[in-house]
Amino acid sequence: MKLHQIVMAAAAASVASLALAGASLAASSADKLAQYQPTGKKISCVDTHYIRETDVIDNQNILFRTNGNKYYMNRLPNRCSGLKIQDGFSYTLRGLNKLCNVDVVTPVSTGAAVYGPCPLGDFEEVTKVDKPTQ
């Protein structure tokens, strides 16, 4: 095999493995989203003192768990590059201890990658779906 054929084969293998990883990530995100049922109740802000945990589902959905095991899904109006890859974000509050749909999140950068801020959407209350017994 000639050098350029080896390079092309390696590149094709890399693209194939990235495609499989992307498909796996999408399936994982869909599985996580399926664990929560929207209630239709939306609020514009969540009090940051009550946030106990966040889970970046994908580049457009963040799950917030608050006191009393209440869950809120924030579906960002647009995809946010780097959000799932970094699996963490920072934010700056504009108001008094409330994270609102007028605020932005910025994926936490590690290394040379720098990501821009992404606007939040409304916080929709969701309920955790019980897994069926088999």
C-alpha positions in Angstrom: 0.0 0.0 0.0 1.3 3.4 -0.9 1.7 6.2 1.7 -1.2 8.3 0.4 -3.4 5.2 0.5 -2.5 4.6 4.1 -3.2 8.2 5.0 -6.6 8.0 3.2 -7.5 4.8 4.9 -6.6 6.2 8.3 -8.6 9.4 7.6 -11.6 7.3 6.6 -11.3 5.2 9.8 -11.2 8.4 11.9 -14.3 9.8 10.2 -16.1 6.5 10.7 -15.2 6.4 14.4 -16.3 10.0 14.9 -19.6 9.3 13.2 -20.2 6.3 15.5 -19.3 8.4 18.5 -21.7 11.1 17.4 -24.5 8.6 16.9 -23.8 7.1 20.3 -24.0 10.6 21.9 -27.3 11.4 20.1 -28.8 8.1 21.3 -27.6 8.8 24.8 -29.1 12.3 24.7 -32.4 11.0 23.4 -32.4 8.3 26.2 -31.8 11.0 28.8 -34.5 13.3 27.4 -37.0 10.4 27.3 -36.5 10.0 31.1 -38.4 13.3 31.7 -41.9 14.2 30.8 -42.7 17.9 30.2 -45.5 19.3 32.3 -46.2 22.4 30.2 -45.5 24.6 33.2 -42.8 27.2 32.3 -41.1 29.7 34.4 -38.7 32.4 33.3 -36.3 32.2 36.3 -34.9 29.7 38.8 -33.5 30.8 42.1 -29.8 29.9 42.2 -30.0 29.0 45.9 -32.4 26.2 45.1 -30.3 24.6 42.3 -28.8 21.4 43.5 -27.5 19.8 40.3 -27.3 20.4 36.6 -27.0 17.9 33.8 -25.9 18.9 30.3 -28.0 16.6 28.2 -26.7 17.8 24.8 -25.8 21.1 23.1 -29.3 22.5 23.5 -30.8 21.0 26.7 -29.8 21.5 30.3 -31.6 19.8 33.2 -31.7 21.6 36.5 -32.6 19.7 39.7 -33.7 22.0 42.5 -34.7 21.5 46.2 -37.5 19.0 46.7 -36.3 17.0 43.7 -38.1 19.4 41.2 -36.7 19.2 37.7 -36.6 21.9 35.1 -35.4 21.4 31.5 -34.0 24.5 29.8 -34.1 24.1 26.0 -31.8 26.8 24.6 -33.2 28.6 21.6 -30.1 27.6 19.6 -27.5 24.9 19.8 -24.5 25.9 22.0 -21.2 24.7 20.6 -19.0 23.0 23.1 -21.7 22.7 25.8 -21.9 18.9 25.8 -18.2 18.3 25.0 -17.2 20.4 28.0 -20.1 19.1 30.1 -20.1 22.2 32.2 -20.9 25.9 32.0 -20.6 29.2 33.8 -23.0 32.1 34.0 -23.1 35.6 35.3 -26.3 36.7 37.0 -28.0 40.0 36.0 -30.5 39.9 38.8 -30.6 39.0 42.4 -29.7 35.3 42.7 -31.9 34.2 39.8 -30.9 32.5 36.6 -33.3 33.6 33.9 -34.2 33.2 30.3 -32.5 36.5 29.6 -29.2 35.2 30.9 -26.5 33.4 29.0 -24.4 30.3 29.8 -20.8 29.9 28.5 -19.3 26.4 28.1 -16.3 26.0 30.4 -13.2 26.0 28.3 -10.3 23.6 28.9 -7.3 23.9 26.8 -7.2 26.1 23.7 -10.9 25.9 22.8 -12.9 29.0 23.6 -16.7 29.0 23.3 -19.0 31.9 23.1 -22.0 32.6 25.4 -25.4 31.0 24.6 -28.8 32.4 25.6 -31.0 30.4 27.9 -34.7 29.6 27.1 -37.6 29.2 29.5 -37.3 26.7 32.3 -40.0 24.0 31.8 -40.9 21.8 34.8 -40.5 18.1 34.0 -41.2 15.0 35.9 -39.0 12.0 36.0 -40.5 9.0 34.2 -40.4 5.7 36.1 -38.7 3.0 34.2 -41.0 0.1 33.3 -40.3 -3.1 35.1 -39.3 -6.0 32.9 
